[in-house]
């Protein structure tokens, strides 16, 4: 048997309606999936009468004389010599949809991940490529975008005008594969029987931003001498070979372009890193360096010679960038307290410790709370 309603289309750009057809390429389709081409002889004819008689077969490479053109098919069973009823095949030359390839160096194909997530996914406006891809095509050619070939091929197989699997909003497409993927533009000529489709690949790339990391720091000084006791190092963790850096201190640019810097001055520091390969610039990172120190400590005793002596502690020293005068106080190595006043202090020698809560240590001094006996004895034995 012969499959009915067969069409052999050829799609051409700027079609004249004439093309060369390779007729034997249709043999398998003529016989259908259940018959082996090797078991039959298939030939093609200009008229049904020639096909019936088996005379004047057309050459395998045949150029159509009308568009569309119907030709006729004769099928002979090689084993039995039986001839199937004559069938027909329509040859048609249609205007192809031909997309213009995108320039893979087009900067619009590549973005830095600047949406705040740095996850390798970002919004692309695919419609910005539409005019260039369609240029030169007739108005009947439509374009739809797909993020994988499986969906595209499924719509092609479903028939002309089916685009159920196309990207719903190509003007705000977020790539589904982090850091890049190809999407596909499907062009279809709606004024044809087959659509004469063309497929254009669009490679999208998303570059991650550099992620420098800097931590807050502490610089301790000796308040007695104003000597700096330690420094602080900011280390971004990035490679200097592939990144450049801009550092600031309290808003003023520093003459530094390294991945790490060491500082001794308090204040607010920032760093911004640029990937030298992609050109992507990091978000600005901020850290604060606090300058503090162990305080200078003095103390006074009031209510001397009573049972309720009071020690008042004075701690001095200027903290920069952190909490100023951030001290806590302890008497005789007991628990620290926020108050600088100790009441009901017993007579005798006492130890006062003042600690810097910023982390720059503590200062300890000794204070004498004095008293005298309530009576005197002539021989000093303590008895009347």
C-alpha positions in Angstrom: 0.0 0.0 0.0 1.0 3.6 -0.5 0.7 6.3 2.2 -1.8 8.9 1.0 -1.6 12.8 1.0 2.1 12.9 0.8 3.9 16.3 0.4 7.5 16.8 -0.4 8.4 20.4 0.6 11.6 22.2 -0.2 12.2 25.5 1.7 14.3 28.2 0.1 15.3 31.7 0.9 14.1 34.1 -1.8 12.3 31.3 -3.5 11.5 31.4 -7.2 9.1 28.4 -6.8 11.5 26.1 -8.7 13.8 23.6 -7.0 15.6 20.3 -7.6 13.9 17.4 -5.8 15.6 14.0 -5.0 12.6 11.8 -5.5 14.1 8.6 -4.0 14.5 10.4 -0.7 10.7 9.9 -0.3 10.7 6.1 -0.9 10.6 5.2 2.8 7.8 7.8 3.5 5.8 6.4 0.5 5.9 2.9 1.9 5.3 3.8 5.5 6.9 2.3 8.6 5.7 -1.3 8.1 7.2 -2.0 4.7 10.9 -2.4 3.9 12.3 -0.3 1.1 14.5 -3.2 -0.1 11.4 -5.2 -0.9 9.9 -2.8 -3.3 10.7 -0.7 -6.4 9.4 2.8 -6.2 9.3 5.1 -9.2 7.7 8.5 -10.0 5.8 9.8 -13.1 4.5 12.9 -14.6 1.0 11.5 -15.2 -1.2 8.8 -13.6 -1.3 7.0 -17.0 2.5 6.8 -17.2 2.5 5.5 -13.6 -0.1 2.9 -14.4 1.8 1.7 -17.5 5.2 2.0 -15.9 6.6 4.2 -18.7 8.5 7.4 -18.8 9.6 7.5 -15.2 11.0 10.8 -13.9 14.7 11.1 -13.1 15.7 10.8 -9.4 16.9 14.4 -9.5 13.8 16.2 -10.8 13.1 19.9 -11.1 9.5 20.9 -10.7 7.6 22.6 -13.6 4.8 24.1 -11.5 4.5 25.1 -7.9 2.9 23.2 -6.3 3.1 20.1 -8.7 1.5 16.7 -8.3 3.4 13.7 -9.5 2.4 10.0 -9.4 3.9 7.0 -7.8 4.2 3.3 -8.9 5.2 0.7 -6.4 6.1 -2.9 -7.4 6.6 -5.8 -5.0 10.0 -7.2 -5.9 9.1 -10.8 -4.9 5.7 -11.1 -6.5 5.8 -8.4 -9.2 2.4 -7.1 -8.0 1.8 -3.4 -8.6 0.1 -1.3 -6.0 -2.6 1.2 -7.0 -1.1 4.5 -8.3 -0.5 7.1 -5.6 0.4 10.8 -5.7 3.0 13.1 -4.2 2.8 16.9 -4.1 6.1 18.8 -4.7 6.1 22.3 -3.3 8.7 25.0 -3.0 8.1 27.3 -0.1 9.8 30.5 1.3 12.1 29.5 4.1 12.4 31.2 7.4 16.1 32.0 7.6 17.4 33.5 10.9 20.5 35.7 11.0 23.0 34.3 13.6 23.7 36.4 16.6 27.2 37.8 17.1 28.7 35.7 19.9 30.7 38.7 20.9 27.6 40.9 21.4 28.0 42.3 24.9 24.2 41.8 25.4 24.8 38.1 25.6 27.0 38.5 28.7 26.1 40.0 32.1 27.6 40.4 35.5 25.4 39.1 38.3 24.4 42.4 39.7 20.9 41.6 41.0 22.2 41.1 44.6 22.1 37.3 44.7 25.4 36.4 42.9 23.9 33.0 42.0 24.8 33.0 38.3 21.2 33.8 37.3 19.9 37.1 36.0 17.2 38.6 33.7 17.9 38.7 30.0 15.7 40.6 27.5 15.7 38.1 24.6 13.5 40.3 22.5 16.4 42.7 21.9 17.8 40.1 19.4 14.5 39.7 17.5 14.9 42.4 14.9 18.4 41.3 13.9 17.5 37.6 13.7 14.4 38.3 11.6 16.0 40.9 9.3 15.3 40.0 5.6 12.4 37.6 6.3 8.9 38.2 5.1 6.3 39.5 7.6 4.7 36.0 7.8 7.8 34.7 9.7 7.3 34.5 13.4 9.8 34.0 16.2 9.6 32.3 19.5 12.3 31.5 22.1 13.0 28.2 23.9 15.4 27.3 26.7 16.0 23.8 25.5 15.8 21.8 22.2 13.4 19.2 23.6 10.6 21.7 24.1 11.3 23.3 20.7 11.2 20.0 18.8 8.0 19.0 20.6 6.3 22.1 19.4 7.6 21.6 15.9 6.2 18.0 15.9 2.9 19.2 17.2 2.2 21.2 14.0 2.4 24.6 12.4 1.7 27.5 14.9 2.1 25.4 18.1 4.3 27.2 20.6 3.0 25.8 23.9 6.5 25.2 25.2 8.0 28.5 24.2 9.4 30.9 26.9 6.4 32.8 28.2 8.1 36.1 28.7 11.2 36.4 26.6 11.6 40.1 27.6 12.3 39.0 31.2 13.9 35.6 30.9 16.0 34.3 33.8 18.5 31.7 32.8 17.8 28.3 34.4 21.4 27.0 34.3 23.6 29.1 36.6 26.4 31.1 34.9 25.2 30.5 31.4 23.3 28.4 28.9 22.1 28.5 25.3 18.6 29.4 24.4 17.1 29.0 20.9 15.1 31.2 18.6 12.6 29.3 16.4 11.6 31.0 13.2 8.5 29.8 11.4 6.9 31.0 8.1 3.2 30.9 8.8 2.4 31.2 5.1 3.7 27.7 4.3 2.5 24.2 4.8 5.4 23.1 6.9 6.5 26.3 8.5 10.0 26.0 6.8 11.5 26.6 10.3 15.0 27.8 11.2 16.7 27.6 14.6 19.2 30.2 15.9 21.3 29.5 19.0 21.8 32.3 21.5 24.5 31.7 24.0 24.0 33.5 27.4 26.7 34.0 30.0 26.4 35.2 33.6 29.6 36.1 35.4 29.7 36.0 39.2 30.8 39.1 41.0 34.0 38.9 43.0 33.3 38.4 46.7 36.0 40.1 48.8 35.7 39.5 52.6 37.1 41.9 55.2 36.5 41.7 59.0 36.2 44.4 61.6 39.4 44.9 63.6 40.9 46.3 66.8 44.1 48.3 67.3 45.3 48.8 70.8 47.3 51.7 72.1 49.1 52.5 75.3 47.2 55.6 76.6 50.2 56.6 78.7 52.6 56.9 75.7 50.2 56.8 72.7 52.2 53.9 71.4 50.3 51.6 69.0 50.6 48.1 70.3 49.3 46.1 67.3 48.0 46.5 63.8 45.1 44.9 61.8 45.3 43.1 58.5 42.4 43.1 56.0 42.6 40.1 53.7 40.0 39.9 50.9 40.8 36.3 50.1 41.0 37.1 46.4 43.9 36.5 43.9 45.8 39.7 43.0 46.7 38.1 39.6 43.1 38.2 38.5 41.6 41.1 40.5 42.2 44.8 41.1 41.2 46.6 44.3 40.1 50.0 45.5 40.5 50.7 49.2 39.2 53.7 51.2 39.6 54.9 54.7 36.8 57.2 56.1 35.8 57.9 52.5 39.3 58.8 51.3 40.9 56.5 48.7 44.1 54.8 49.8 47.1 54.3 47.6 46.6 50.5 47.8 45.9 47.9 45.0 46.6 44.7 46.8 44.4 41.8 48.0 45.3 42.6 51.6 46.4 45.7 53.6 47.6 46.2 57.1 46.4 49.3 59.0 47.1 51.0 62.4 44.5 53.8 62.1 41.0 53.5 63.4 38.0 54.2 61.2 35.8 52.8 58.5 37.5 51.0 55.6 36.0 49.8 52.4 37.2 47.6 49.5 35.8 47.1 46.0 37.3 44.3 43.8 37.2 44.0 40.0 37.7 40.7 38.1 40.3 41.5 35.5 39.0 38.8 33.2 35.2 39.4 33.3 35.3 43.1 34.3 32.7 42.4 36.9 32.9 44.7 40.0 32.1 43.4 43.5 29.7 45.0 45.9 31.6 47.3 48.3 32.5 45.7 51.5 32.9 47.7 54.7 34.7 47.0 58.0 35.4 49.2 61.1 38.7 49.3 63.0 38.4 50.4 66.6 41.3 52.0 68.5 41.2 51.4 72.2 43.5 50.5 75.1 43.8 49.6 78.7 42.6 52.7 80.7 44.6 55.0 82.9 43.2 54.3 86.4 43.0 56.4 89.6 40.8 55.9 92.7 39.7 57.9 95.7 38.4 56.7 99.1 35.6 58.5 100.9 34.1 58.0 104.3 37.5 57.1 105.7 37.6 55.8 109.3 34.0 54.6 109.0 32.3 51.2 108.5 31.0 52.4 105.1 34.1 53.4 103.1 33.6 54.0 99.5 36.1 53.6 96.6 35.4 55.7 93.5 37.4 54.7 90.5 38.3 57.0 87.6 39.3 55.4 84.2 40.5 57.6 81.3 41.4 56.9 77.7 39.8 57.7 74.4 38.4 55.0 72.2 38.1 55.8 68.5 35.6 54.0 66.3 34.0 51.9 69.0 32.3 52.5 72.3 34.1 55.1 74.3 34.9 54.6 77.9 33.7 51.0 77.6 35.0 49.9 81.0 34.0 47.4 83.6 35.3 47.4 87.2 36.3 44.7 89.7 37.3 44.8 93.4 39.9 42.4 94.7 39.6 40.2 91.6 35.9 39.7 92.1 33.2 39.9 89.4 33.3 42.8 87.1 30.5 45.4 87.4 29.4 48.4 85.3 29.6 50.8 88.2 32.8 52.5 89.1 31.8 52.9 92.8 32.4 50.2 95.5 30.6 50.7 98.8 31.0 49.1 102.2 34.6 48.5 101.6 36.5 47.0 104.5 39.7 48.7 105.8 42.9 47.5 104.3 44.7 47.2 101.0 42.5 46.6 98.0 43.1 45.8 94.3 41.1 47.6 91.7 41.0 46.2 88.1 39.5 48.1 85.2 39.0 46.1 81.9 38.5 47.5 78.4 35.5 45.8 76.8 36.8 46.6 73.4 39.4 43.9 74.0 42.6 45.9 74.7 43.3 44.5 78.2 43.0 45.8 81.7 44.7 48.0 84.3 45.2 47.1 88.0 46.0 49.4 90.9 46.1 49.1 94.7 44.0 51.3 97.0 44.3 51.6 100.8 41.1 52.0 102.9 42.2 53.2 106.3 40.6 53.0 109.7 41.5 53.4 113.5 40.4 51.6 116.6 37.4 53.0 118.6 39.6 53.3 121.8 43.2 53.3 122.9 44.8 51.3 125.8 47.8 52.6 127.7 49.8 49.4 127.1 48.4 48.8 123.6 47.0 45.4 124.5 43.6 46.2 123.2 41.9 45.9 126.6 40.6 48.6 128.9 
